[in-house]
Amino acid sequence: MAAAPAQAAPQGAVDVGPTIGWSSNDAGTGCSYSMTVQVNSSGMVSFYERKNAKTKPIFLGRAAADGGLAAVTWWPKRTGKRQLYAVQNGERSKVTRITVTRGIGSGGWCFAGPR
């Protein structure tokens, strides 16, 4: 009897980077960041942001998995502690926690300001 195929799902947490600021875990409002997640299958992956587990998630975008990865660009709009995650076929990735502060700069020179 052949084994059933594994459920398509994100493998690990969403990676955000590179972040430049007062802490390696800070992002700045208005700055752009690449969000990537490893996946074990092809198909669409959705990315979300939320304040905490009790708040409604904000849809950030969808991307097709390619070469074991899916990626979207994130422009933080809200300051404070944020949680980021990805979903593929109903399976959620681990949560990445990040602090968003006021972004300083514009264009290619944008970084997270002090907390």
N, CA, C and O of each residue as an XYZ file, in Angstrom:
460
protein
N       0.848     -1.172      0.000
C       0.000      0.000      0.000
C       0.893      1.234      0.000
O       1.816      1.336      0.807
N       0.626      2.149     -0.882
C       1.409      3.385     -0.991
C       1.003      4.368      0.094
O      -0.162      4.435      0.487
N       1.970      5.123      0.567
C       1.687      6.136      1.586
C       0.911      7.285      0.962
O       1.117      7.632     -0.201
N       0.029      7.859      1.737
C      -0.737      9.020      1.273
C       0.199     10.207      1.153
O       1.136     10.327      1.943
N      -0.027     11.093      0.183
C       0.829     12.273      0.062
C       0.691     13.169      1.290
O      -0.381     13.268      1.886
N       1.780     13.811      1.651
C       1.761     14.723      2.802
C       0.883     15.928      2.499
O       0.805     16.381      1.357
N       0.229     16.437      3.520
C      -0.590     17.635      3.380
C       0.314     18.818      3.050
O       1.332     19.033      3.709
N      -0.056     19.570      2.045
C       0.710     20.768      1.699
C       0.604     21.762      2.841
O      -0.498     22.091      3.281
N       1.733     22.239      3.318
C       1.713     23.149      4.461
C       3.002     23.950      4.532
O       4.045     23.501      4.057
N       2.928     25.146      5.130
C       4.146     25.912      5.387
C       5.059     25.143      6.336
O       4.585     24.440      7.229
N       6.345     25.275      6.144
C       7.342     24.585      6.956
C       8.129     25.615      7.757
O       9.086     26.188      7.237
N       7.757     25.862      8.993
C       8.451     26.847      9.807
C       7.715     28.171      9.834
O       6.525     28.245      9.529
N       8.441     29.212     10.206
C       7.851     30.541     10.380
C       8.135     31.424      9.169
O       9.014     31.130      8.359
N       7.382     32.500      9.062
C       7.598     33.498      8.018
C       8.894     34.245      8.322
O       9.130     34.653      9.459
N       9.726     34.419      7.312
C      10.967     35.181      7.448
C      10.735     36.580      6.879
O      10.254     36.727      5.755
N      11.077     37.598      7.653
C      10.927     38.987      7.214
C      12.315     39.592      7.139
O      13.070     39.557      8.111
N      12.642     40.138      6.004
C      13.962     40.723      5.990
C      14.335     41.331      4.661
O      13.640     41.184      3.655
N      15.445     42.011      4.693
C      16.161     42.321      5.926
C      15.522     43.499      6.653
O      15.006     44.421      6.022
N      15.559     43.462      7.980
C      15.057     44.590      8.759
C      16.255     45.416      9.213
O      17.279     44.870      9.625
N      16.115     46.722      9.135
C      17.182     47.633      9.553
C      16.570     48.619     10.534
O      15.614     49.322     10.204
N      17.113     48.669     11.720
C      16.577     49.584     12.721
C      17.321     49.430     14.028
O      18.468     48.984     14.059
N      16.661     49.799     15.096
C      17.272     49.770     16.420
C      17.365     48.356     16.960
O      18.122     48.104     17.897
N      16.620     47.437     16.395
C      16.644     46.039     16.806
C      16.498     45.183     15.557
O      15.877     45.606     14.582
N      17.064     43.989     15.581
C      16.957     43.109     14.415
C      15.543     42.594     14.221
O      15.238     42.009     13.182
N      14.672     42.800     15.201
C      13.283     42.355     15.099
C      12.327     43.522     14.901
O      11.131     43.381     15.158
N      12.821     44.667     14.454
C      11.970     45.831     14.221
C      11.766     46.064     12.728
O      12.646     45.785     11.913
N      10.600     46.577     12.392
C      10.286     47.000     11.026
C       9.723     48.411     11.120
O       9.220     48.807     12.172
N       9.800     49.168     10.041
C       9.312     50.545     10.035
C       8.084     50.709      9.160
O       7.992     50.109      8.088
N       7.131     51.531      9.621
C       5.949     51.809      8.811
C       6.378     52.454      7.502
O       7.269     53.303      7.478
N       5.742     52.047      6.421
C       6.044     52.606      5.114
C       7.257     52.007      4.424
O       7.456     52.234      3.231
N       8.074     51.247      5.142
C       9.214     50.567      4.532
C       8.711     49.271      3.897
O       7.642     48.780      4.261
N       9.456     48.721      2.970
C       9.027     47.467      2.343
C       9.937     46.324      2.782
O      11.148     46.491      2.931
N       9.328     45.165      2.984
C      10.040     43.981      3.445
C       9.573     42.767      2.655
O       8.389     42.631      2.346
N      10.501     41.901      2.337
C      10.165     40.640      1.695
C       9.769     39.641      2.780
O      10.522     39.407      3.725
N       8.586     39.060      2.636
C       8.123     38.013      3.552
C       8.187     36.695      2.800
O       7.554     36.548      1.754
N       8.944     35.731      3.320
C       9.047     34.431      2.671
C       8.739     33.322      3.660
O       8.929     33.478      4.866
N       8.262     32.206      3.140
C       8.021     31.028      3.963
C       8.355     29.800      3.128
O       8.055     29.744      1.935
N       8.978     28.819      3.769
C       9.234     27.548      3.098
C       7.946     26.744      3.077
O       7.192     26.738      4.050
N       7.696     26.066      1.964
C       6.508     25.223      1.832
C       6.933     23.861      1.285
O       8.006     23.724      0.697
N       6.079     22.857      1.486
C       6.419     21.512      1.028
C       5.625     21.090     -0.198
O       5.628     19.914     -0.563
N       4.945     22.036     -0.839
C       4.114     21.702     -1.986
C       3.911     22.938     -2.854
O       4.088     24.068     -2.398
N       3.540     22.709     -4.102
C       3.185     23.835     -4.962
C       1.787     24.311     -4.588
O       1.087     23.656     -3.816
N       1.393     25.428     -5.125
C       0.073     25.974     -4.828
C       0.184     27.357     -4.220
O       1.280     27.866     -3.987
N      -0.960     27.952     -3.969
C      -1.009     29.318     -3.452
C      -0.802     29.357     -1.937
O      -1.242     28.469     -1.207
N      -0.123     30.409     -1.489
C       0.132     30.645     -0.068
C      -0.356     32.051      0.247
O      -0.032     32.998     -0.470
N      -1.133     32.192      1.315
C      -1.645     33.497      1.753
C      -0.868     33.959      2.977
O      -0.515     33.154      3.838
N      -0.602     35.266      3.047
C       0.153     35.853      4.155
C      -0.757     36.787      4.944
O      -1.587     37.492      4.370
N      -0.591     36.784      6.284
C      -1.451     37.565      7.169
C      -0.636     38.268      8.246
O       0.473     37.861      8.591
N      -1.231     39.342      8.765
C      -0.690     40.115      9.891
C      -1.814     40.252     10.907
O      -2.981     40.380     10.536
N      -1.462     40.224     12.185
C      -2.449     40.486     13.236
C      -1.728     41.075     14.444
O      -0.509     40.969     14.575
N      -2.513     41.700     15.323
C      -1.943     42.265     16.546
C      -1.654     41.158     17.547
O      -0.581     41.124     18.149
N      -2.604     40.259     17.723
C      -2.435     39.110     18.611
C      -3.429     38.029     18.192
O      -4.197     38.217     17.248
N      -3.412     36.921     18.883
C      -4.252     35.780     18.500
C      -5.747     36.068     18.622
O      -6.560     35.340     18.052
N      -6.121     37.110     19.351
C      -7.540     37.428     19.549
C      -8.067     38.451     18.545
O      -9.268     38.721     18.515
N      -7.193     39.018     17.731
C      -7.625     40.046     16.777
C      -7.794     39.448     15.383
O      -7.180     38.438     15.037
N      -8.641     40.099     14.599
C      -8.904     39.643     13.235
C      -7.649     39.830     12.383
O      -7.046     40.903     12.408
N      -7.247     38.804     11.630
C      -6.064     38.950     10.781
C      -6.309     39.869      9.592
O      -7.433     39.996      9.107
N      -5.244     40.502      9.136
C      -5.272     41.372      7.963
C      -4.579     40.620      6.830
O      -3.424     40.216      6.960
N      -5.283     40.439      5.733
C      -4.722     39.755      4.567
C      -3.679     40.655      3.914
O      -3.953     41.818      3.620
N      -2.479     40.113      3.687
C      -1.385     40.892      3.103
C      -1.135     40.569      1.637
O      -0.642     41.417      0.893
N      -1.464     39.367      1.217
C      -1.242     38.999     -0.174
C      -1.120     37.501     -0.346
O      -1.033     36.748      0.623
N      -1.114     37.080     -1.618
C      -0.977     35.665     -1.968
C       0.150     35.516     -2.973
O       0.427     36.415     -3.768
N       0.792     34.357     -2.916
C       1.856     34.060     -3.873
C       1.872     32.569     -4.155
O       1.553     31.756     -3.288
N       2.242     32.225     -5.365
C       2.410     30.821     -5.725
C       3.744     30.325     -5.182
O       4.755     31.025     -5.251
N       3.734     29.120     -4.648
C       4.976     28.512     -4.183
C       5.864     28.216     -5.387
O       5.389     27.749     -6.422
N       7.151     28.492     -5.240
C       8.098     28.270     -6.323
C       9.415     27.800     -5.721
O      10.032     28.525     -4.940
N       9.847     26.606     -6.071
C      11.111     26.092     -5.549
C      11.108     25.912     -4.047
O      12.150     26.070     -3.410
N       9.968     25.585     -3.463
C       9.882     25.373     -2.025
C       9.711     26.641     -1.213
O       9.761     26.593      0.016
N       9.508     27.779     -1.871
C       9.319     29.055     -1.176
C       8.129     29.807     -1.760
O       7.789     29.648     -2.932
N       7.509     30.620     -0.927
C       6.500     31.581     -1.376
C       6.873     32.920     -0.758
O       7.359     32.969      0.371
N       6.647     34.009     -1.493
C       7.060     35.326     -1.000
C       6.110     36.417     -1.463
O       5.572     36.368     -2.570
N       5.912     37.407     -0.593
C       5.180     38.628     -0.925
C       5.956     39.795     -0.330
O       6.850     39.599      0.493
N       5.614     41.007     -0.747
C       6.209     42.212     -0.165
C       5.231     42.789      0.842
O       4.034     42.885      0.569
N       5.742     43.175      2.012
C       4.927     43.719      3.108
C       5.352     45.159      3.369
O       6.542     45.449      3.495
N       4.374     46.059      3.448
C       4.578     47.453      3.839
C       3.810     47.673      5.134
O       2.603     47.909      5.087
N       4.473     47.603      6.298
C       3.754     47.786      7.563
C       3.058     49.148      7.623
O       3.633     50.170      7.250
N       1.824     49.142      8.093
C       1.037     50.377      8.205
C       0.712     50.729      9.648
O       0.339     51.866      9.937
N       0.849     49.763     10.565
C       0.469     49.956     11.962
C       1.683     49.749     12.863
O       2.442     48.798     12.678
N       1.865     50.639     13.838
C       2.960     50.471     14.790
C       2.530     49.527     15.908
O       1.342     49.281     16.116
N       3.515     49.012     16.613
C       3.254     48.119     17.739
C       3.707     46.701     17.439
O       4.292     46.418     16.393
N       3.424     45.829     18.377
C       3.786     44.424     18.207
C       2.843     43.781     17.202
O       1.626     43.945     17.290
N       3.403     43.053     16.251
C       2.624     42.405     15.196
C       3.008     40.933     15.116
O       4.118     40.545     15.481
N       2.079     40.127     14.638
C       2.326     38.713     14.387
C       2.092     38.451     12.904
O       1.088     38.889     12.342
N       3.011     37.741     12.279
C       2.933     37.442     10.851
C       2.904     35.931     10.665
O       3.593     35.196     11.373
N       2.097     35.471      9.703
C       2.066     34.046      9.410
C       1.559     33.816      7.995
O       1.027     34.720      7.351
N       1.738     32.583      7.528
C       1.298     32.188      6.189
C       0.374     30.982      6.306
O       0.451     30.214      7.265
N      -0.506     30.828      5.308
C      -1.438     29.699      5.275
C      -1.413     29.087      3.877
O      -1.512     29.787      2.870
N      -1.278     27.766      3.843
C      -1.377     27.028      2.582
C      -2.291     25.831      2.812
O      -2.051     25.028      3.714
N      -3.327     25.712      2.008
C      -4.297     24.613      2.117
C      -4.847     24.465      3.532
O      -5.017     23.347      4.020
N      -5.123     25.586      4.190
C      -5.699     25.567      5.526
C      -4.712     25.315      6.648
O      -5.102     25.332      7.815
N      -3.451     25.082      6.333
C      -2.418     24.841      7.343
C      -1.627     26.122      7.570
O      -1.118     26.721      6.623
N      -1.524     26.545      8.845
C      -0.844     27.797      9.191
C       0.610     27.550      9.574
O       0.942     26.533     10.183
N       1.461     28.485      9.212
C       2.869     28.429      9.614
C       2.993     28.806     11.084
O       2.019     29.207     11.723
N       4.201     28.672     11.606
C       4.495     29.220     12.926
C       4.399     30.737     12.820
O       4.582     31.305     11.743
N       4.113     31.382     13.931
C       3.958     32.839     13.965
C       5.324     33.504     14.146
O       6.132     33.070     14.967
N       5.569     34.554     13.375
C       6.747     35.398     13.545
C       6.299     36.671     14.248
O       5.365     37.337     13.801
N       6.965     37.009     15.349
C       6.631     38.220     16.103
C       7.638     39.311     15.755
O       8.845     39.077     15.703
N       7.108     40.507     15.518
C       7.954     41.628     15.113
C       7.357     42.913     15.682
O       6.139     43.023     15.823
N       8.202     43.874     16.006
C       7.741     45.177     16.473
C       7.859     46.169     15.325
O       8.905     46.271     14.684
N       6.782     46.895     15.074
C       6.782     47.908     14.020
C       6.838     49.284     14.680
O       6.004     49.618     15.521
N       7.837     50.077     14.284
C       7.967     51.451     14.763
C       7.806     52.383     13.563
O       7.612     51.926     12.436
N       7.885     53.675     13.809
C       7.756     54.640     12.720
C       8.932     54.479     11.764
O      10.088     54.460     12.186
N       8.629     54.362     10.476
C       9.677     54.253      9.466
C      10.329     55.603      9.221
O       9.653     56.632      9.212
N      11.635     55.601      9.023
C      12.392     56.819      8.760
C      13.054     56.674      7.397
O      13.723     55.675      7.130
N      12.868     57.676      6.529
C      13.479     57.651      5.211
C      12.445     57.446      4.133
O      11.240     57.477      4.386
N      12.939     57.234      2.908
C      12.050     56.994      1.776
C      12.832     56.271      0.694
O      14.059     56.183      0.743
N      12.104     55.759     -0.278
C      12.759     55.044     -1.364
C      13.523     53.846     -0.844
O      13.004     53.073     -0.040
N      14.755     53.690     -1.298
C      15.578     52.565     -0.883
C      16.178     52.717      0.501
O      16.707     51.754      1.054
N      16.103     53.920      1.073
C      16.665     54.165      2.394
C      15.551     54.361      3.401
O      15.133     55.489      3.664
N      15.082     53.292      3.952
C      13.999     53.337      4.931
C      14.341     52.355      6.040
O      14.717     51.214      5.771
N      14.212     52.795      7.283
C      14.501     51.891      8.392
C      13.577     52.189      9.557
O      12.914     53.225      9.605
N      13.550     51.249     10.499
C      12.696     51.371     11.677
C      13.318     52.347     12.659
O      14.498     52.237     12.990
N      12.523     53.305     13.126
C      12.984     54.273     14.113
C      13.019     53.668     15.504
O      12.673     52.499     15.680
N      13.433     54.449     16.493
C      13.512     53.936     17.866
C      12.131     53.613     18.417
O      11.119     54.169     17.989
N      12.121     52.705     19.370
C      10.864     52.297     20.018
C      10.378     53.375     20.942
O       9.336     53.220     21.579
